[in-house]
C-alpha cells in the first residue's frame, strides 16, 4: 500500500537555525496520526512542507507518490494555526469561498458538519468565539475530499467543550482512505483519537509507532510517554 506522505532526509533551516534535521517519515492511509512535540520542535515546519507552503533545504517530500507541488496541493487539505477566513464573512460565505476555490469541496458534508458543530450559517466570522471559529475552520478543512489532511494545533487555546466537539468531529468526518495528521503539544486531551504517533524534538524524530504498540511495549499511555520523552 502506497504511503500518503513520505519525507526522505528532509532538512530545513530558518535564519541559520535548523528546524528539521534529515527527517525521514512514512505515513500510510486510513490513520489519524499525532505529530507531537513541544513548541519549536519542528511540527509546523513538517505541516507547511507537506502542504507545499515552504520548501526543504534538502531532501524530498511526496504526497500520494507525487513530489509536493501543484498536483499534491489538489489532494492536501491544510488547516493552519491561523484562520483562513475573513472577519467580514458570514459562515455561509466561508463555505461558498471554499466551494469556489476547491474542486473537491463537498457542500453536503459541510452543511452536515455545520449542524454537528452547532454553527449558524448567518453568523459573522467576527462574532464567533475562538472555539466556534476553530469548529468552522475544521468544517472547511474536512469538507474537502482530500488524500491528506493536516491540522496544525486545532485545539490550541479553546475551551474543553469546544475541544471535545472538535475531536468528535475529526473521528466522525475524516475520510478513512486518507491520512489525517494532527500537530499538538496538548497530548492528554487528544490522545484518544490517534492510531499512530510521531514524537519530534529539536527537529529530530525520536519516536514513531502505533499507539497500541507503545502501550504494549512500555505499559504507558501516550501522554505519560510524552512527558517522559520531553521532560514535561
N, C-alpha and C positions, 0 to 999 in steps of 0.2 A: 504494500500500500504506500503510495507516494506521500512524502511529507508535505504538509500545508506550508510550513515555514522552516527554512533551513538557513542557518548562518555558518559560514566557513571561515575561521580565523579572522574575524572582524575586529578591527581596531578603530577607535575614534577619539580625537582629542579636541578640546576647546581651549584656545589661547595657551597652548603648551601643556595643559593639564589633561592627562589621559583619563578618558571616561570609560572606555572599553579596552580590554587587553586580550587581543587574539581570541575572541569568544567564538566557540562553535556550539551550535544548538540545533536539534532536530525535533520538530513538533508535528505529530500526526493529526488526522481528522477525528472528529467525534469526541473531543475532550474539552473540558473547561480547565484552563491551566493558570495557576497563580505564579506571577512573576514578583517575587518577594525580596525586599531589601529596604534598608533604611534610606532616608533622603540623601541624594547624591551618589547612590550606589551604581547607577547606570541603567535603571529601569526605563525611564522616559526616553533615554537615548535609543535603546533597543526598539521601543514602540515607534519612535519617529523614523528610524531607519527602515523598519518593516513597512511603514506607511508610505515610504518614499519621500518624506518631507526633508530629510537630510541624507547625506551620502557618507559612506565609510571612508576613512583614510586608507585602509587596506582591507582585503578580504572580499568575500562575495555574499550576497543575500538573494535568496529565491523564495517566491511565494507560488505555491502550486506548480513547482518545477520551472517557473519562468523568472528571469532576472528582474529585480524590482525596477519598475518603470511605469509607463503609461498603461500597459496591459494589466499589470498587477494592481494598479490603483482602482481599476474597474471591479475587482473582486475583493478589495480590502475596505472594511468599514471601521473608521477610526473615531473614537470618542476622546478628544484631548482633555486635559485638565482644566481648560477654559472653554466656556460655551461658544459654539459657532453661530448661534442665532443672534439677531439684533434686538435691542430692547424695545423698539417701536412695534415689532411684530406681535400679532396675536398668535396663539398656539396653532390655529388653522393655517396662518401664513407660513409658519415654520414647516408644516407638513407640505404645503404647496411648493415651497422653496426646494425642499429635498426631492420632491416628486419630479420637478423640472430639471434638477441638477443631476440626479442619478437614475439611470435607466432601470436599475434593478430594485427601485423603491416600491414596496408593497403597501399601497394605501389601505387596503382592507386590514392587513396586520397592524398597521399603525393606528387605525381607529379602534381596533380591538384593544391594543395596548393602552390607548388613552383612557378607555373605560377601566381597565385593570389598575392603572396608575391614579385614577380619580382626577384626571386633568380635564378642564373645561376648554373646549375649542375657542371660546370667545375671550378667554383671559389674555391679557397682555403679558408678554415675557417680563417686562419691567416690574410687574406686580407679583410675580411668583417668588416664593421663598427659595432659599438655596436648595432645600430638599426637593421642592416641586420642580425647580429648574433642572436638577440632576435627573429627575424622572423623565422630563421632556427630552433631554439630551440622549438618554438611554433609549427612549422610544424611537427617536430618529435614527440612531445608530443600528439598533437591532431590526428595524423595519426594512433594511436593505437585505436582499438575498445574496449575501457575500460568502466567500470561502473562508475569509479570515476576519475576525472581529477583534479589535484592540481597544480595551477600556483602560484609560490611564487615570488611576486614582478615582474611581467612580463613587466611592463613599466618603471621600475626604471632607471633613467639616460639616457633614449632615447629621441630623438627629437620629436616634435609634429607630424611630418609626419609619423614617424615610429609608434608612439602611436596610431594614427588613424587607420593605416593599421592593427596593432595587434588586436585592439578592434573589427574591422570589421571582421577579420578572426575568432576570438573567436565566435562571433554571427553566422557567416555563416557555420562554420565547426564543431561545437561541436555536439555530439550525444544527441538528445533530450530525450533519455531514460536513460541518465546518469545524474550525478550531476557534476557540474564544479565549483570549489571553487577558487577564486582569492584573494590572500592576497595583500594588498597595504595600503599605507598611502596617496596616491595621489588620493583623492576621486573625486575631481571635474572633472578630465579628464575621469574618468571611470564609474561614477555612472549610465550613460545611459544604460549600458548593464545588470544591476543587476535586478533580480527578488526578491531576499531577501538579507538582510544584517545582519551581526553579528558584533557588536562593542565589542572589547576586550581591557581592560585596566588593566595593572599590574596583568595579569594572571586571571582576572575575566571577565566573560561575563556580560556586562552592558545593552545590548540591542540586541534582536533578533526578527526581524519582516519582513513582506513583505514590499517592497518599497512603494507600493500603500497605505498600511495601515498607514505607517509613514506619508506620505503626507496628508492623510485624517485626521488623529488624531492630527497631530502637525502643519499642514499647512506649512511644510518646506520641502525643498529638502534634499537629503542625505548629501551633502557637508555642508550645513548650520547646519544640526543636528550634524554632526561630529564635527564641530568647537565648537558648544555649549557644547557637552559632554566632549570633550578633551581639551577645553580651548585654541584652536589654533586661 
